[in-house]
Amino acid sequence: MRNLSDKSLKQLNSKKGLKYFLLQDGMTSEKAVRIMNYENKLKKLQGELIKLQQWVEANNEKVVIIFEGRDAAGKGGAIRRVTEHLNPREFKVVALPKPTDEEQGEWYFQRYINNLPREGKIVFFDRSWYNRAVVEPVNGFCTDEEYNIFMNQVNDFERMIIESGIRVIKFYFSISKSEQIKRFEDIKTSPLKKWKFSKVDQQAIRLWDSYTEYKKRMFAKTDTEISPWIIIKANRKSAARLEAIQKILELVPYKTEV
């Protein structure tokens, strides 16, 4: 407590600060201040996201925001914070399941094209067409030929949709192996989260090096000038969420009319 500033002490003496101490076991003064500072920053950024969404709608813009990363990297949590206060009629979150037999007979990108935004809308992809760049080849869900075709086509595909007027932002949430192990253990022991632990997750640690190799190939091929990757260091979930929102606000020029 003695190392805290007067501002931090005032925060702790507020109703919110006292609530943390009453409701959470093991709460320290430093941790409470850190959480309150995070929530204050998040609230401010979320207010800007509302302005951004209104700009997108008013100007008939189309925005795609891709969230990629290892299992348990925090993609879903980040998307929830980004969309928490947005108008649900003007955006959608796309997390496509395993393709159907019919979809498997289509061009790989087809089902993603079907989910691209219309004018005035934002689409968030919780994993995207980049499944074929990493997850599928690592786990044997596609052939070498299918992987190679994808890698030969993906840059042209992105160039076409960007030139058609869709703004594309690509995030990769990066975590350490030790952090992934820790998060998996938290998920498996939580009665509310253990449903999230899939067969693919079970193999993730064993296949860590293979994921790393395909991730490197993906960056080398698809980190282009027209569609670059933004790497978010995600060992700290709160910092990763704030950074992702800040990048969105920087990359979409919603303040041009102010």
C-alpha positions as CSV (number, residue, x, y, z in Angstrom):
1,M,0.0,0.0,0.0
2,R,2.8,2.4,0.8
3,N,4.1,2.4,-2.8
4,L,0.7,3.5,-4.2
5,S,0.1,7.0,-5.4
6,D,-2.6,9.3,-4.0
7,K,-4.6,8.6,-7.1
8,S,-4.4,4.9,-6.7
9,L,-5.3,5.1,-3.0
10,K,-8.4,7.2,-4.0
11,Q,-9.3,4.4,-6.5
12,L,-9.1,1.8,-3.8
13,N,-11.3,3.8,-1.4
14,S,-14.1,4.0,-4.1
15,K,-17.1,1.7,-4.2
16,K,-15.5,-0.3,-7.1
17,G,-12.2,-0.7,-5.3
18,L,-13.9,-2.0,-2.1
19,K,-16.0,-4.3,-4.2
20,Y,-12.9,-6.1,-5.5
21,F,-11.6,-6.8,-2.0
22,L,-15.0,-8.1,-0.9
23,L,-15.8,-10.3,-3.9
24,Q,-12.4,-11.7,-4.8
25,D,-10.2,-13.9,-2.7
26,G,-6.5,-13.1,-2.6
27,M,-6.9,-9.6,-4.0
28,T,-4.1,-7.2,-3.3
29,S,-4.1,-3.4,-3.5
30,E,-1.8,-3.5,-6.5
31,K,-3.9,-6.0,-8.4
32,A,-7.1,-4.0,-7.6
33,V,-5.6,-0.8,-9.0
34,R,-4.3,-2.7,-12.1
35,I,-7.8,-4.1,-12.8
36,M,-9.5,-0.7,-12.3
37,N,-7.0,1.0,-14.6
38,Y,-7.6,-1.7,-17.2
39,E,-11.3,-1.3,-17.0
40,N,-11.1,2.4,-17.3
41,K,-8.9,2.2,-20.4
42,L,-11.2,-0.5,-21.9
43,K,-14.3,1.6,-21.3
44,K,-12.8,4.6,-23.0
45,L,-11.6,2.5,-26.0
46,Q,-15.0,0.8,-26.3
47,G,-16.6,4.3,-26.5
48,E,-14.4,5.0,-29.5
49,L,-15.4,1.7,-31.1
50,I,-19.0,2.8,-31.0
51,K,-18.0,5.9,-33.0
52,L,-16.0,3.7,-35.4
53,Q,-19.1,1.5,-36.0
54,Q,-21.3,4.5,-36.6
55,W,-18.8,5.8,-39.1
56,V,-18.7,2.4,-40.9
57,E,-22.5,2.4,-41.1
58,A,-22.8,6.1,-42.2
59,N,-20.2,5.7,-44.9
60,N,-21.2,2.2,-46.2
61,E,-17.8,0.9,-45.3
62,K,-17.1,-2.9,-45.1
63,V,-14.6,-4.1,-42.5
64,V,-13.2,-7.6,-41.8
65,I,-11.2,-8.2,-38.6
66,I,-9.5,-11.6,-38.4
67,F,-8.4,-13.1,-35.1
68,E,-5.9,-15.9,-35.4
69,G,-3.5,-17.6,-32.9
70,R,-2.8,-20.7,-31.0
71,D,-5.5,-22.5,-29.0
72,A,-6.2,-20.7,-25.8
73,A,-4.5,-17.5,-27.0
74,G,-7.4,-15.3,-26.0
75,K,-9.0,-14.7,-29.4
76,G,-12.6,-15.2,-28.2
77,G,-12.2,-13.1,-25.1
78,A,-10.7,-10.2,-27.2
79,I,-13.6,-10.4,-29.6
80,R,-16.1,-10.2,-26.8
81,R,-14.4,-7.1,-25.4
82,V,-14.3,-5.4,-28.8
83,T,-18.0,-6.1,-29.6
84,E,-19.4,-5.8,-26.0
85,H,-21.1,-2.4,-26.6
86,L,-21.5,-2.4,-30.4
87,N,-24.9,-2.4,-32.1
88,P,-25.5,-6.1,-32.7
89,R,-27.5,-5.5,-35.8
90,E,-24.4,-3.9,-37.5
91,F,-21.8,-6.6,-37.0
92,K,-21.4,-10.4,-36.7
93,V,-18.9,-12.8,-35.3
94,V,-18.1,-15.7,-37.6
95,A,-16.6,-18.9,-36.1
96,L,-17.3,-21.5,-38.8
97,P,-17.6,-25.2,-37.8
98,K,-16.1,-28.1,-39.7
99,P,-17.2,-27.9,-43.3
100,T,-20.1,-30.0,-44.5
101,D,-19.8,-32.6,-47.2
102,E,-21.2,-30.1,-49.7
103,E,-18.8,-27.3,-48.6
104,Q,-15.9,-29.7,-48.9
105,G,-16.7,-30.0,-52.6
106,E,-16.7,-26.2,-53.1
107,W,-13.8,-23.8,-53.6
108,Y,-12.1,-23.5,-50.2
109,F,-12.7,-19.8,-49.9
110,Q,-16.4,-20.0,-50.9
111,R,-17.9,-20.3,-47.4
112,Y,-15.8,-17.4,-46.2
113,I,-17.0,-15.3,-49.1
114,N,-20.5,-16.0,-48.0
115,N,-19.8,-14.4,-44.7
116,L,-18.0,-11.2,-45.9
117,P,-19.7,-8.0,-44.8
118,R,-22.3,-6.0,-46.7
119,E,-22.1,-2.2,-46.8
120,G,-22.1,-0.6,-43.4
121,K,-21.2,-3.8,-41.6
122,I,-18.2,-5.3,-39.6
123,V,-17.4,-9.0,-39.6
124,F,-15.1,-10.5,-36.9
125,F,-13.6,-13.9,-37.8
126,D,-12.8,-16.1,-34.8
127,R,-10.4,-18.1,-36.9
128,S,-10.7,-17.6,-40.7
129,W,-9.5,-19.0,-44.0
130,Y,-6.1,-19.2,-42.3
131,N,-7.2,-22.5,-40.7
132,R,-5.8,-24.1,-43.9
133,A,-2.4,-22.4,-43.3
134,V,-1.8,-23.8,-39.8
135,V,-4.4,-25.8,-38.0
136,E,-5.4,-28.1,-40.9
137,P,-2.0,-29.2,-42.1
138,V,-0.7,-29.6,-38.6
139,N,-3.6,-31.9,-37.6
140,G,-3.9,-33.7,-41.0
141,F,-7.2,-32.1,-41.9
142,C,-6.1,-31.3,-45.4
143,T,-3.8,-32.8,-48.0
144,D,-0.4,-31.4,-49.0
145,E,-1.9,-30.5,-52.4
146,E,-4.8,-28.6,-50.7
147,Y,-2.4,-26.7,-48.5
148,N,-0.2,-25.7,-51.4
149,I,-3.2,-24.5,-53.5
150,F,-4.3,-22.4,-50.6
151,M,-0.9,-20.9,-50.1
152,N,-0.7,-20.1,-53.8
153,Q,-4.2,-18.4,-53.8
154,V,-4.6,-16.7,-50.5
155,N,-2.7,-13.5,-51.3
156,D,-4.6,-13.0,-54.5
157,F,-7.9,-13.7,-52.7
158,E,-7.1,-11.0,-50.1
159,R,-6.0,-8.6,-52.8
160,M,-9.3,-9.0,-54.6
161,I,-11.5,-8.5,-51.6
162,I,-9.4,-5.5,-50.5
163,E,-9.5,-3.9,-53.9
164,S,-13.3,-4.5,-53.9
165,G,-13.6,-2.1,-51.0
166,I,-13.3,-4.3,-47.9
167,R,-10.9,-3.2,-45.2
168,V,-9.0,-6.2,-43.8
169,I,-7.2,-6.3,-40.4
170,K,-5.3,-9.5,-39.5
171,F,-4.4,-10.2,-35.9
172,Y,-2.3,-13.1,-34.6
173,F,-2.4,-13.6,-30.9
174,S,0.9,-15.0,-29.7
175,I,1.5,-16.9,-26.4
176,S,4.3,-18.9,-24.9
177,K,4.2,-22.6,-24.5
178,S,4.1,-22.4,-20.7
179,E,1.2,-19.9,-20.9
180,Q,-0.7,-22.2,-23.2
181,I,-0.2,-25.2,-20.8
182,K,-1.4,-23.0,-17.9
183,R,-4.5,-21.9,-19.7
184,F,-5.3,-25.4,-20.8
185,E,-5.1,-26.5,-17.1
186,D,-7.4,-23.7,-16.1
187,I,-9.9,-24.6,-18.8
188,K,-9.9,-28.4,-17.9
189,T,-10.5,-27.7,-14.2
190,S,-13.2,-25.2,-14.7
191,P,-16.8,-26.5,-14.7
192,L,-17.8,-23.5,-16.8
193,K,-15.0,-23.7,-19.4
194,K,-14.0,-27.4,-19.7
195,W,-16.4,-27.8,-22.7
196,K,-14.0,-25.6,-24.7
197,F,-11.2,-28.2,-24.5
198,S,-11.4,-30.0,-27.8
199,K,-9.6,-32.9,-29.4
200,V,-7.4,-30.4,-31.3
201,D,-6.6,-28.7,-28.0
202,Q,-5.5,-32.0,-26.6
203,Q,-2.8,-32.3,-29.3
204,A,-1.7,-28.7,-29.3
205,I,1.2,-29.1,-26.8
206,R,2.5,-32.2,-28.4
207,L,2.4,-30.5,-31.8
208,W,3.8,-27.2,-30.6
209,D,6.8,-27.3,-32.9
210,S,4.8,-28.2,-35.9
211,Y,2.4,-25.3,-35.3
212,T,5.5,-23.0,-35.0
213,E,6.8,-24.2,-38.4
214,Y,3.6,-23.7,-40.2
215,K,3.0,-20.3,-38.5
216,K,6.4,-19.2,-39.8
217,R,5.5,-20.3,-43.3
218,M,2.2,-18.4,-43.1
219,F,3.9,-15.2,-42.0
220,A,6.6,-15.5,-44.6
221,K,4.1,-15.9,-47.4
222,T,1.1,-13.8,-46.3
223,D,2.5,-10.9,-44.4
224,T,2.1,-8.6,-47.4
225,E,2.2,-4.8,-47.9
226,I,-1.5,-4.7,-48.8
227,S,-2.5,-7.2,-46.0
228,P,0.0,-7.3,-43.2
229,W,-0.2,-9.3,-40.0
230,I,-0.4,-7.6,-36.6
231,I,1.2,-9.7,-33.9
232,I,-0.3,-9.3,-30.5
233,K,1.7,-10.6,-27.5
234,A,-1.0,-12.2,-25.6
235,N,0.5,-13.7,-22.4
236,R,-1.3,-10.9,-20.6
237,K,-4.9,-11.0,-21.7
238,S,-5.8,-7.5,-20.6
239,A,-2.9,-5.9,-22.4
240,A,-3.6,-7.9,-25.5
241,R,-7.2,-6.8,-25.6
242,L,-6.3,-3.2,-25.2
243,E,-3.7,-3.4,-27.9
244,A,-6.0,-5.0,-30.3
245,I,-8.7,-2.4,-29.9
246,Q,-6.1,0.4,-30.2
247,K,-4.9,-1.1,-33.5
248,I,-8.4,-1.2,-34.8
249,L,-9.0,2.4,-33.9
250,E,-5.7,3.4,-35.6
251,L,-6.3,1.4,-38.8
252,V,-9.9,2.4,-39.5
253,P,-10.0,6.1,-40.4
254,Y,-13.3,6.8,-38.5
255,K,-12.2,10.2,-37.3
256,T,-11.8,11.8,-40.7
257,E,-15.1,13.6,-40.5
258,V,-14.5,15.2,-37.1
